[in-house]
Amino acid sequence: MEVDITIDPHECVVEVGNHDGAIGDAELAAAIPDPLAEGGRGLPIIKAVADSARFVSARPGWVVLRMVKRLTPAPSIRLAEAAPG
């Protein structure tokens, strides 16, 4: 498994690669599993949190899930000045 994280002022990109054959974007449409199921929540959570997520072929035999989250600048906070007194 390989993980690559890139953060710049505008976005955070997380790529997780695995030597696990081929998989398509249709797999990202995974439904939320039964509440008692032990697994199957990863892709639905990724779809809920990431702005985009897709599988890409990095090299033969590898599958990479590329997740992108757009970042918004934090609002600037202006502290009130002390009143003369």
C-alpha positions in Angstrom: 0.0 0.0 0.0 1.2 3.5 -0.8 -0.2 6.8 0.6 0.6 10.2 -0.8 -0.8 13.4 0.7 -0.4 16.8 -0.9 -1.6 20.0 0.7 -1.5 23.4 -0.8 -3.4 26.6 0.0 -6.4 25.5 -2.2 -6.8 21.8 -1.8 -5.8 18.6 0.0 -5.2 15.6 -2.2 -4.9 12.1 -0.7 -4.0 9.2 -2.9 -4.1 5.6 -1.6 -2.6 3.0 -3.9 -2.9 -0.7 -3.6 -1.6 -3.7 -5.7 -5.1 -5.1 -6.2 -6.1 -5.3 -9.8 -8.6 -3.0 -11.4 -11.7 -1.2 -10.1 -13.9 1.3 -11.7 -15.7 4.5 -10.6 -18.9 2.6 -10.4 -17.5 1.0 -7.2 -17.6 4.5 -5.6 -21.4 4.3 -5.6 -21.3 1.9 -2.7 -24.4 2.1 -0.5 -24.2 2.4 3.3 -24.2 -1.1 4.7 -26.5 -2.6 7.3 -25.9 -1.1 10.8 -24.7 -4.4 12.1 -22.3 -5.1 9.3 -18.6 -5.1 10.3 -17.3 -3.3 7.2 -18.3 -1.4 4.1 -18.4 2.2 5.4 -15.2 3.5 4.0 -16.3 4.5 0.5 -19.6 6.1 1.6 -17.7 8.2 4.2 -15.2 9.2 1.5 -18.0 10.3 -0.8 -19.6 12.3 2.0 -16.4 14.1 3.0 -14.4 14.5 -0.1 -15.3 17.0 -2.9 -14.2 14.4 -5.4 -13.1 10.9 -5.3 -12.2 8.5 -8.2 -10.1 5.5 -9.0 -7.1 6.0 -11.3 -4.7 3.6 -12.9 -1.2 4.6 -11.8 0.6 1.6 -13.2 -0.3 -2.0 -14.3 -1.8 -4.0 -11.4 -2.2 -1.0 -9.2 -5.3 0.9 -8.2 -5.1 4.4 -6.7 -8.1 6.1 -5.0 -7.6 9.9 -5.4 -9.6 12.0 -3.0 -9.7 15.8 -3.2 -10.9 18.2 -0.6 -11.0 21.9 -1.5 -9.8 24.1 1.3 -11.3 27.5 2.1 -9.2 30.1 3.8 -9.9 30.6 7.5 -11.8 33.8 8.2 -9.6 36.6 9.5 -10.4 37.5 13.1 -10.0 41.1 14.2 -9.6 41.7 17.9 -11.4 44.6 19.4 -9.1 47.4 20.4 -9.2 48.5 24.1 -11.2 51.6 24.7 -9.2 54.5 26.0 -9.9 54.9 29.6 
